[in-house]
Amino acid sequence: MVKTQTQEVAFAPVDNARLAMLCGALDENLRQIENALDVTIARRAERFSVAGDPAQVGLAARVLRRFYDLAARELTLEDIQLGLVEITRAPVEGAPESPALRLPRKSELSARTPRQAQYLQQMRTHDITFGIGPAGTGKTFLAVAAAVDAFERDAVKRIVLTRPAVEAGEKLGFLPGDLAQKVDPYLRPLYDALYDLMGYDKVGRLFERGAIEVAPLAFMRGRTLNHSFIILDEAQNTTPEQMKMFLTRIGFGSRAVVTGDVTQIDLARGQASGLVDARSVLSDVRGIAFTLFQSEDVVRHPLVQAIVDAYERRPARKK
């Protein structure tokens, strides 16, 4: 039998404006807290009754008090969802501090989990870094942020973005246009991060100058990339041969970041993943760092972590 507990939370003196901000329109903020923490919240005026698992009830009570304190200003739905991610992450003793990044459009961007801080630190101190983990953990966005930071500090002369052209379980058929237009759909997450961090106009100018380059992985063979920050995204869809080819493109003064999710491999059945292979082959090579993200590092809608956990709990299907 599942043990449940009920805890009362009350606020005094009563501030109706803060209460309204805390609850949100039609109590939407309370529903977000309920779904994220798997509790039930009932409200009467300034008094809240939280029911559920004892550990989650205590956490929900702290969350309500925290958001009530923040409700002196307007709380958006995004504030609630992002706040839930941050509040529910327990600090890890000895976790590295997030390095400060120089970004044109964001005055401050910092890690929201200890592994994200480790990842940023590794990209600053290692020539090759692997970020492996589920969707929503910031692998790609933080890699682009580190690339922009290195470019703005003049540590590299250009940013190179690449990924294998493998469809996610679908056949897209013929794609019209020149090479850049054909590759665009595959690199859209990288473009979105660049636009967010640098602005559309600046990114456009850097593309024109060749300071930012996009290339399908197949076109990397035979090249040597010096003084570049190179990002290989969706690396779970490389073959071991492609991964070796990519990693040996690294030239003087360059850094490379390889990102991927080994649970979302879209290669043909029976074909080995270059990312899985690289983790095994290169784990002891000095100068190469690995960050292995978990579901608790997901920094998206709170339901994303629950979805990742649910899929991880499901028994493996027979092939």
Secondary structure by P-SEA (a helix, b strand, c coil): cbbbbbbbbbbccccaaaaaaaacccaaaaaaaaaaccbbbbbcccbbbbbccaaaaaaaaaaaaaaaaaccccccaaaaaaaaaaaacccccccccccccccccccbbbbccaaaaaaaaaaacccbbbbbbccccaaaaaaaaaaaaaaaaccccbbbbbbcccccccccccccccccccccccaaaaaaaaaacccaaaaaaaaaaccbbbbccccccccccccccccccccccccaaaaaaaaacccccbbbbbbbbccccccccccccaaaaaaaaccccccbbbbbbcccccccccaaaaaaaaaaacccccc
